Amino acid sequence: MTVKVSKATKRDLKRLIEMFSDPDLKTNIDESDWFVHCYFDYHHINVAKVKGEIQGACFWRIEGERYSGLGWIENLWVEEQYRRLNLGERLLRRSIDDMKVFFEKDNKKLRKVVLTTQVERASARKLYEKIGFRNVASLGDMYDPGGHDLVYILDMQGYSSNPASQERPANDRNG
Ligand SMILES: CC(C)(COP(=O)(O)OP(=O)(O)OC[C@H]1O[C@@H](n2cnc3c(N)ncnc32)[C@H](O)[C@@H]1OP(=O)(O)O)[C@@H](O)C(=O)NCCC(=O)NCCS
């Protein structure tokens, strides 16, 4: 199976809006439309395509002022039937690489990548920890009423991109 990870284009918007109105994300189609357009117009979206169809996406932006050198992962999603095939890791690493380039173009440096997730998102937490993110704080139910949100930070000093696993074709992997 060949997976292509690339920057989203205008032609991807309809599919992204459908994808991000999933009940698991507690969003409807109007909220998804707004969210996708915000990120497409003002921030950054990477998509993972299998046979030309989007099966995953990662939304990112910079956080605060540029001198802070902070990147923010807003959302990472892989369609259920395409999970455990390395799409999520590839999308995340590609987004971190793009953040590095973004800051370098401005003669600045990406220092840290920040994201929040929920305690019950075990797969996401495993992925973040594999890449080197550390859970640094708990926010209680800040974003998710009745839930438990966590803050994860990746310090770029200890980060190594492009490990061998990224280059392995998805169908070489078990599980
Ligand atoms: C989290 C998510 C994006 C992971 O995507 P994925 O494509 O399935 O993940 P990958 O195949 O790239 O996995 C990479 C690593 O993540 C970890 N991982 C991912 N899913 C896992 C699972 N179900 N169980 C254990 N580890 C898991 C593993 O460390 C894995 O590395 P390995 O294959 O070498 O063991 C996907 O499960 C998803 O979309 N979940 C729902 C949405 C979500 O929770 N998003 C995060 C919001 S903050």
The ligand as an SDF file (V2000), in Angstrom:
LIG
                    3D

 48 50  0  0  0  0  0  0  0  0999 V2000
   -4.1160    8.3990   17.1930 C   0  0  0  0  0  0  0  0  0  0  0  0
   -4.1300    8.0220   15.7180 C   0  0  0  0  0  0  0  0  0  0  0  0
   -4.0380    9.2920   14.8870 C   0  0  0  0  0  0  0  0  0  0  0  0
   -2.9420    7.0970   15.4470 C   0  0  0  0  0  0  0  0  0  0  0  0
   -2.8660    6.9100   14.0460 O   0  0  0  0  0  0  0  0  0  0  0  0
   -2.3110    5.5470   13.4030 P   0  0  0  0  0  0  0  0  0  0  0  0
   -2.1040    5.7990   11.9760 O   0  0  0  0  0  0  0  0  0  0  0  0
   -3.2120    4.4250   13.7650 O   0  0  0  0  0  0  0  0  0  0  0  0
   -0.9340    5.3630   14.1860 O   0  0  0  0  0  0  0  0  0  0  0  0
    0.3920    4.7050   13.5870 P   0  0  0  0  0  0  0  0  0  0  0  0
    0.0690    3.4770   12.8490 O   0  0  0  0  0  0  0  0  0  0  0  0
    1.1530    5.7500   12.8700 O   0  0  0  0  0  0  0  0  0  0  0  0
    1.1370    4.3190   14.9360 O   0  0  0  0  0  0  0  0  0  0  0  0
    2.3590    4.9030   15.3070 C   0  0  0  0  0  0  0  0  0  0  0  0
    2.6520    4.5320   16.7430 C   0  0  0  0  0  0  0  0  0  0  0  0
    1.6060    4.9900   17.5990 O   0  0  0  0  0  0  0  0  0  0  0  0
    1.3440    4.0080   18.6360 C   0  0  0  0  0  0  0  0  0  0  0  0
   -0.0030    3.4710   18.4430 N   0  0  0  0  0  0  0  0  0  0  0  0
   -0.9080    3.8940   17.5300 C   0  0  0  0  0  0  0  0  0  0  0  0
   -2.0580    3.2120   17.6910 N   0  0  0  0  0  0  0  0  0  0  0  0
   -1.8830    2.3470   18.7080 C   0  0  0  0  0  0  0  0  0  0  0  0
   -2.7210    1.3880   19.3450 C   0  0  0  0  0  0  0  0  0  0  0  0
   -3.9910    1.1640   18.9480 N   0  0  0  0  0  0  0  0  0  0  0  0
   -2.2040    0.6710   20.3700 N   0  0  0  0  0  0  0  0  0  0  0  0
   -0.9360    0.8550   20.7960 C   0  0  0  0  0  0  0  0  0  0  0  0
   -0.0690    1.7720   20.2100 N   0  0  0  0  0  0  0  0  0  0  0  0
   -0.5600    2.5120   19.2030 C   0  0  0  0  0  0  0  0  0  0  0  0
    2.4090    2.9440   18.4650 C   0  0  0  0  0  0  0  0  0  0  0  0
    3.5190    3.3370   19.2440 O   0  0  0  0  0  0  0  0  0  0  0  0
    2.7420    3.0480   16.9770 C   0  0  0  0  0  0  0  0  0  0  0  0
    4.0500    2.6320   16.6860 O   0  0  0  0  0  0  0  0  0  0  0  0
    4.3380    1.0790   16.3140 P   0  0  0  0  0  0  0  0  0  0  0  0
    3.4280    0.7700   15.1610 O   0  0  0  0  0  0  0  0  0  0  0  0
    5.8010    1.0960   15.9710 O   0  0  0  0  0  0  0  0  0  0  0  0
    3.9840    0.3020   17.5390 O   0  0  0  0  0  0  0  0  0  0  0  0
   -5.4550    7.2380   15.3750 C   0  0  0  0  0  0  0  0  0  0  0  0
   -5.6000    6.1720   16.2740 O   0  0  0  0  0  0  0  0  0  0  0  0
   -6.7060    8.0900   15.4280 C   0  0  0  0  0  0  0  0  0  0  0  0
   -7.0310    8.7760   14.4600 O   0  0  0  0  0  0  0  0  0  0  0  0
   -7.4170    8.0560   16.5800 N   0  0  0  0  0  0  0  0  0  0  0  0
   -8.6540    8.8260   16.7410 C   0  0  0  0  0  0  0  0  0  0  0  0
   -8.3960   10.3000   16.7740 C   0  0  0  0  0  0  0  0  0  0  0  0
   -7.4360   10.7120   17.8600 C   0  0  0  0  0  0  0  0  0  0  0  0
   -7.4740   10.2080   18.9750 O   0  0  0  0  0  0  0  0  0  0  0  0
   -6.6130   11.6820   17.5140 N   0  0  0  0  0  0  0  0  0  0  0  0
   -5.7330   12.3130   18.4310 C   0  0  0  0  0  0  0  0  0  0  0  0
   -6.4340   13.4710   18.9870 C   0  0  0  0  0  0  0  0  0  0  0  0
   -5.4490   14.3430   20.1520 S   0  0  0  0  0  0  0  0  0  0  0  0
  1  2  1  0
  2  3  1  0
  2  4  1  0
  2 36  1  0
  4  5  1  0
  5  6  1  0
  6  7  2  0
  6  8  1  0
  6  9  1  0
  9 10  1  0
 10 11  2  0
 10 12  1  0
 10 13  1  0
 13 14  1  0
 14 15  1  0
 15 16  1  0
 15 30  1  0
 16 17  1  0
 17 18  1  0
 17 28  1  0
 18 19  1  0
 18 27  1  0
 19 20  2  0
 20 21  1  0
 21 22  1  0
 21 27  2  0
 22 23  1  0
 22 24  2  0
 24 25  1  0
 25 26  2  0
 26 27  1  0
 28 29  1  0
 28 30  1  0
 30 31  1  0
 31 32  1  0
 32 33  2  0
 32 34  1  0
 32 35  1  0
 36 37  1  0
 36 38  1  0
 38 39  2  0
 38 40  1  0
 40 41  1  0
 41 42  1  0
 42 43  1  0
 43 44  2  0
 43 45  1  0
 45 46  1  0
 46 47  1  0
 47 48  1  0
M  END
$$$$
